[in-house]
Amino acid sequence: MKTIYLIHGWDGSPKEPMHQWIKTQLEQKGYTVIIPKMPDPEVPKIETWIPFLTEIILNLDENSYLIGHSVGCQAVLRFMETLPEEIKLSGVILIAPWMHLDEQTIKDEGEEIVEIAKPWMETPIDWKKVKSHTNNFTCLLSDNDPYVPLSNKELFEKSLNAKIIIEKNKGHYTEDDSIIENQTVIDLIR
């Protein structure tokens, strides 16, 4: 049986409609789906999110998938850096992943948001260590995401050899973008 951990994003929640829809669809297929409520999601911090994940994500193996949304993608990757070398995963799905944000977002959102995002953008990731746990990475990006420039795709292709799927008009894959379902994620879990 596959176990899937879905990590929500900045200012997010396990109750987001897309997350709940994914959970319901996968549970109907017999999978176990866990969507933890991340600590202080309004101000996500590497130093709190990653230790939290190491406490709650247990017994990973070749039947485990990790899914991240937005900054939850970085949380997944940074968590993977902490895993013992022998842990192998079935796959990783990154929904609206970013290593840098859109310049207009940085201008529009102001200094407080930039200060929250800065450690996520500037703290390096050990890509080799992350890749050692699976060779199955997929990134879902939208052609009209207001926060995540499509230029992020090159980094994920190069660093993770990730399969890139660019979808039309999905925004940042949130309820504000009218995204309630995500069949692509369901189709990727095998």
CORCOR-V455088 format. One record per residue. PHI is phi in whole degrees, 0 to 359 (NA if undefined). Layout:
BEGIN
phi
PHI
PHI
END
This chain:
BEGIN
phi
NA
274
244
240
252
246
254
288
258
303
62
262
200
298
276
303
305
297
296
294
296
301
302
299
299
288
296
296
271
96
275
267
236
239
237
287
276
286
292
46
295
289
225
294
230
304
290
251
291
291
300
299
296
294
279
255
267
235
57
286
203
293
257
253
241
243
236
237
235
60
294
299
294
296
300
300
296
290
297
298
299
272
287
300
306
284
286
239
249
292
178
225
241
246
258
55
283
216
246
217
259
301
303
294
300
299
294
288
279
93
297
299
293
300
295
290
285
307
299
293
279
257
280
296
248
276
299
299
295
300
296
292
263
192
247
239
246
230
247
258
236
250
287
228
291
287
250
250
291
298
298
299
300
299
297
289
297
290
281
240
54
285
284
250
241
256
260
268
57
259
58
259
60
237
299
299
266
63
262
251
245
210
296
302
298
300
294
279
272
231
END
